[in-house]
């Protein structure tokens, strides 16, 4: 039987218990999705930008008043390297049989 669900939905469901937040199948830049940026995901899982609250000119051009100082929406980013271990769903099982081998 073929799974009728879209791949991005299956991906998000399988990683729902991941402690690092919600999983996105499609790659997104932090410039497109970040605190202060308003938008939505359509039924295809594509992101659609509406308004960047950090951009005063864009806020005013849309007939809105700035709510916060844009500096208050800045996010510190880690500049170091992050190493992730294996990612898997709850259905993956492993068994350690304790076998050691030597290669020469």
N, CA, C and O of each residue as an XYZ file, in Angstrom:
416
protein
N       0.853     -1.190      0.000
C       0.000      0.000      0.000
C       0.888      1.240      0.000
O       1.836      1.322      0.781
N       0.599      2.174     -0.841
C       1.378      3.399     -0.978
C       0.887      4.429      0.036
O      -0.317      4.604      0.221
N       1.832      5.111      0.692
C       1.478      6.173      1.629
C       1.016      7.387      0.832
O       1.748      7.880     -0.027
N      -0.185      7.868      1.106
C      -0.772      8.976      0.358
C      -0.379     10.341      0.923
O      -0.676     11.367      0.312
N       0.290     10.367      2.088
C       0.652     11.638      2.707
C       1.803     12.303      1.972
O       2.659     11.629      1.399
N       1.819     13.638      1.992
C       2.935     14.383      1.422
C       4.187     14.129      2.243
O       4.103     13.904      3.450
N       5.344     14.164      1.601
C       6.605     13.849      2.251
C       6.928     14.813      3.390
O       7.449     14.382      4.419
N       6.633     16.113      3.237
C       6.945     17.061      4.304
C       6.092     16.805      5.544
O       6.547     17.043      6.663
N       4.864     16.323      5.361
C       3.992     16.002      6.502
C       4.510     14.753      7.214
O       4.588     14.729      8.442
N       4.861     13.731      6.461
C       5.413     12.502      7.049
C       6.687     12.825      7.820
O       6.881     12.343      8.937
N       7.559     13.644      7.221
C       8.827     14.035      7.842
C       8.567     14.732      9.182
O       9.193     14.397     10.188
N       7.653     15.688      9.195
C       7.346     16.423     10.425
C       6.743     15.505     11.482
O       7.070     15.626     12.663
N       5.872     14.594     11.075
C       5.269     13.649     12.021
C       6.322     12.743     12.643
O       6.291     12.491     13.847
N       7.250     12.253     11.833
C       8.264     11.333     12.334
C       9.243     12.017     13.287
O       9.795     11.370     14.177
N       9.459     13.306     13.107
C      10.400     14.030     13.970
C       9.692     14.906     15.004
O      10.308     15.815     15.561
N       8.423     14.651     15.266
C       7.674     15.500     16.200
C       8.218     15.442     17.620
O       8.040     16.393     18.381
N       8.875     14.349     17.996
C       9.412     14.224     19.350
C      10.855     14.693     19.459
O      11.467     14.555     20.518
N      11.406     15.240     18.392
C      12.785     15.726     18.403
C      12.872     16.940     19.324
O      12.040     17.840     19.212
N      13.840     16.998     20.224
C      13.888     18.072     21.217
C      14.318     19.436     20.685
O      14.267     20.414     21.431
N      14.736     19.539     19.440
C      15.247     20.803     18.914
C      14.173     21.654     18.235
O      14.509     22.646     17.588
N      12.914     21.304     18.361
C      11.857     22.106     17.751
C      11.175     21.353     16.626
O      11.379     20.151     16.459
N      10.374     22.054     15.865
C       9.612     21.433     14.786
C      10.473     21.227     13.549
O      11.265     22.090     13.169
N      10.303     20.082     12.940
C      11.102     19.738     11.761
C      10.486     20.339     10.503
O       9.268     20.317     10.323
N      11.340     20.876      9.636
C      10.920     21.351      8.324
C      11.626     20.500      7.284
O      12.839     20.302      7.360
N      10.886     20.004      6.329
C      11.492     19.189      5.277
C      12.212     20.075      4.270
O      13.312     19.757      3.818
N      11.582     21.179      3.931
C      12.173     22.086      2.943
C      13.170     23.009      3.654
O      12.950     23.424      4.791
N      14.243     23.312      2.975
C      15.286     24.159      3.531
C      14.838     25.621      3.511
O      14.292     26.096      2.515
N      15.073     26.334      4.623
C      14.720     27.743      4.707
C      15.891     28.524      5.264
O      16.615     28.043      6.136
N      16.072     29.723      4.757
C      17.116     30.616      5.246
C      16.622     31.328      6.499
O      15.435     31.634      6.619
N      17.533     31.589      7.429
C      17.185     32.349      8.630
C      16.810     33.785      8.269
O      16.231     34.493      9.094
N      17.126     34.223      7.058
C      16.720     35.559      6.611
C      15.249     35.568      6.203
O      14.625     36.629      6.169
N      14.692     34.405      5.895
C      13.290     34.315      5.473
C      12.358     33.984      6.631
O      11.209     34.424      6.653
N      12.851     33.209      7.592
C      12.043     32.838      8.753
C      12.873     33.125      9.999
O      13.872     32.456     10.265
N      12.445     34.125     10.753
C      13.151     34.536     11.963
C      12.176     35.311     12.837
O      11.111     35.703     12.361
N      12.507     35.542     14.093
C      11.628     36.352     14.941
C      11.350     37.707     14.295
O      12.267     38.380     13.824
N      10.086     38.096     14.279
C       9.681     39.363     13.691
C       9.191     39.259     12.260
O       8.592     40.205     11.746
N       9.428     38.144     11.611
C       8.973     37.971     10.230
C       7.645     37.228     10.248
O       7.538     36.130     10.795
N       6.643     37.839      9.646
C       5.299     37.248      9.607
C       5.077     36.600      8.243
O       5.490     37.129      7.211
N       4.427     35.464      8.262
C       4.111     34.763      7.033
C       3.346     33.499      7.338
O       2.879     33.300      8.459
N       3.217     32.643      6.339
C       2.459     31.404      6.523
C       2.978     30.322      5.577
O       3.614     30.616      4.565
N       2.696     29.070      5.924
C       2.982     27.935      5.062
C       1.711     27.589      4.312
O       0.648     27.459      4.919
N       1.809     27.440      3.007
C       0.635     27.047      2.223
C       0.459     25.525      2.256
O       1.223     24.825      2.921
N      -0.524     25.028      1.555
C      -0.827     23.589      1.587
C       0.269     22.738      0.953
O       0.280     21.520      1.136
N       1.193     23.356      0.210
C       2.331     22.626     -0.357
C       3.550     22.678      0.553
O       4.597     22.124      0.217
N       3.427     23.337      1.700
C       4.544     23.457      2.622
C       5.502     24.570      2.265
O       6.605     24.634      2.808
N       5.095     25.468      1.345
C       5.942     26.596      0.952
C       5.666     27.799      1.847
O       4.518     28.074      2.196
N       6.736     28.517      2.218
C       6.629     29.697      3.067
C       6.305     30.929      2.226
O       6.909     31.153      1.177
N       5.338     31.730      2.702
C       4.964     32.970      2.033
C       5.137     34.127      3.020
O       4.485     34.177      4.062
N       6.022     35.043      2.669
C       6.333     36.205      3.492
C       5.183     37.206      3.426
O       4.631     37.468      2.358
N       4.835     37.757      4.579
C       3.823     38.814      4.615
C       4.466     40.144      5.014
O       4.318     41.148      4.317
N       5.179     40.139      6.139
C       5.707     41.387      6.667
C       6.873     41.113      7.605
O       6.836     40.165      8.389
N       7.913     41.949      7.523
C       9.052     41.855      8.432
C       8.918     42.991      9.437
O       9.117     44.155      9.089
N       8.584     42.660     10.679
C       8.371     43.678     11.703
C       9.650     44.423     12.071
O       9.590     45.482     12.695
N      10.806     43.878     11.691
C      12.085     44.553     11.958
C      12.362     45.644     10.928
O      13.214     46.504     11.150
N      11.647     45.614      9.799
C      11.852     46.574      8.719
C      10.818     47.695      8.865
O       9.675     47.568      8.425
N      11.252     48.806      9.498
C      10.331     49.917      9.786
C       9.656     50.442      8.527
O       8.455     50.710      8.540
N      10.410     50.594      7.436
C       9.843     51.112      6.184
C       8.758     50.171      5.655
O       7.718     50.629      5.180
N       8.994     48.868      5.734
C       8.015     47.889      5.253
C       6.757     47.913      6.119
O       5.642     47.801      5.608
N       6.940     48.060      7.427
C       5.793     48.120      8.348
C       4.947     49.355      8.040
O       3.725     49.262      7.924
N       5.599     50.503      7.909
C       4.869     51.742      7.625
C       4.213     51.714      6.247
O       3.102     52.218      6.082
N       4.890     51.127      5.249
C       4.347     51.031      3.890
C       3.081     50.176      3.842
O       2.250     50.340      2.949
N       2.938     49.274      4.793
C       1.752     48.419      4.858
C       0.660     49.011      5.748
O      -0.316     48.338      6.078
N       0.835     50.282      6.134
C      -0.187     50.963      6.926
C      -0.210     50.567      8.385
O      -1.218     50.755      9.066
N       0.886     50.025      8.872
C       0.960     49.588     10.268
C       1.900     50.487     11.056
O       2.715     51.207     10.480
N       1.781     50.439     12.365
C       2.687     51.161     13.246
C       3.670     50.164     13.857
O       3.271     49.072     14.261
N       4.954     50.533     13.927
C       5.932     49.634     14.553
C       5.537     49.321     15.999
O       5.150     50.216     16.751
N       5.638     48.052     16.379
C       5.270     47.636     17.727
C       6.455     47.658     18.685
O       6.314     48.020     19.853
N       7.607     47.273     18.188
C       8.782     47.119     19.040
C       9.991     47.768     18.395
O      10.020     48.040     17.195
N      10.981     48.004     19.233
C      12.272     48.424     18.708
C      12.856     47.228     17.957
O      12.962     46.148     18.537
N      13.241     47.383     16.676
C      13.777     46.245     15.909
C      14.940     45.542     16.582
O      15.138     44.343     16.384
N      15.711     46.270     17.374
C      16.842     45.655     18.078
C      16.373     44.581     19.067
O      17.116     43.647     19.369
N      15.148     44.717     19.565
C      14.638     43.739     20.537
C      14.296     42.408     19.874
O      14.069     41.417     20.569
N      14.257     42.367     18.533
C      13.939     41.140     17.809
C      15.183     40.414     17.308
O      15.071     39.362     16.678
N      16.369     40.962     17.580
C      17.597     40.312     17.122
C      17.809     39.010     17.876
O      17.489     38.896     19.059
N      18.351     38.040     17.173
C      18.610     36.725     17.752
C      20.101     36.444     17.654
O      20.704     36.600     16.592
N      20.690     36.028     18.769
C      22.097     35.628     18.732
C      22.197     34.289     18.026
O      21.412     33.378     18.288
N      23.154     34.176     17.140
C      23.349     32.908     16.440
C      24.685     32.309     16.833
O      25.660     33.025     17.059
N      24.716     31.019     16.910
C      25.924     30.275     17.236
C      26.844     30.317     16.026
O      26.424     29.994     14.915
N      28.088     30.712     16.233
C      29.025     30.762     15.110
C      29.861     29.496     15.017
O      30.586     29.296     14.043
N      29.762     28.641     16.030
C      30.549     27.409     16.036
C      29.900     26.318     15.204
O      28.874     26.534     14.559
N      30.501     25.169     15.229
C      29.998     24.025     14.485
C      29.083     23.205     15.373
O      29.400     22.939     16.533
N      27.960     22.810     14.828
C      27.023     21.949     15.547
C      27.085     20.571     14.917
O      26.990     20.432     13.698
N      27.243     19.564     15.743
C      27.268     18.193     15.240
C      26.012     17.487     15.727
O      25.731     17.440     16.925
N      25.272     16.947     14.788
C      24.054     16.216     15.125
C      24.307     14.724     15.008
O      24.965     14.269     14.072
N      23.794     13.978     15.943
C      23.877     12.521     15.867
C      22.778     12.003     14.963
O      22.094     12.785     14.302
N      22.604     10.695     14.930
C      21.565     10.114     14.070
C      20.174     10.606     14.460
O      19.869     10.740     15.645
N      19.354     10.867     13.488
C      17.961     11.255     13.704
C      17.085     10.122     13.187
O      17.282      9.633     12.075
N      16.132      9.714     13.988
C      15.261      8.616     13.567
C      13.911      8.729     14.257
O      13.763      9.446     15.247
N      12.949      8.026     13.732
C      11.615      8.030     14.318
C      11.592      7.114     15.533
O      12.572      6.432     15.832
N      10.477      7.106     16.218
C      10.326      6.239     17.388
C      10.280      4.764     17.024
O      10.411      3.905     17.896
N      10.095      4.460     15.732
C       9.937      3.082     15.299
C      11.254      2.387     14.974
O      11.256      1.189     14.692
N      12.370      3.107     15.005
C      13.672      2.503     14.705
C      14.192      1.843     15.975
O      14.187      2.453     17.044
N      14.633      0.618     15.858
C      15.155     -0.134     17.001
C      16.597     -0.523     16.725
O      16.981     -0.736     15.575
N      17.382     -0.613     17.767
C      18.781     -1.026     17.625
C      19.121     -2.043     18.706
O      18.511     -2.051     19.775
N      20.079     -2.882     18.428
C      20.524     -3.885     19.391
C      22.045     -3.857     19.426
O      22.692     -3.942     18.382
N      22.620     -3.737     20.620
C      24.072     -3.770     20.791
C      24.414     -5.198     21.165
O      24.033     -5.676     22.234
N      25.142     -5.889     20.273
C      25.489     -7.295     20.533
C      26.851     -7.439     21.197
O      27.250     -8.551     21.543
N      27.566     -6.341     21.379
C      28.830     -6.376     22.109
C      29.954     -7.096     21.402
O      30.832     -7.641     22.070
N      29.969     -7.124     20.092
C      31.020     -7.803     19.341
C      32.156     -6.826     19.069
O      31.908     -5.695     18.654
N      33.401     -7.245     19.297
C      34.567     -6.423     19.008
C      35.342     -7.072     17.885
O      35.416     -8.297     17.790
N      35.915     -6.245     17.040
C      36.707     -6.752     15.899
C      37.981     -5.961     15.798
O      38.034     -4.794     16.186
N      39.006     -6.594     15.278
C      40.304     -5.926     15.090
C      40.668     -6.013     13.614
O      40.537     -7.065     12.987
N      41.123     -4.897     13.074
C      41.539     -4.875     11.656
C      43.002     -4.535     11.593
O      43.509     -3.773     12.417
N      43.677     -5.090     10.629
C      45.090     -4.755     10.463
C      45.390     -4.382      9.034
O      46.533     -4.069      8.704
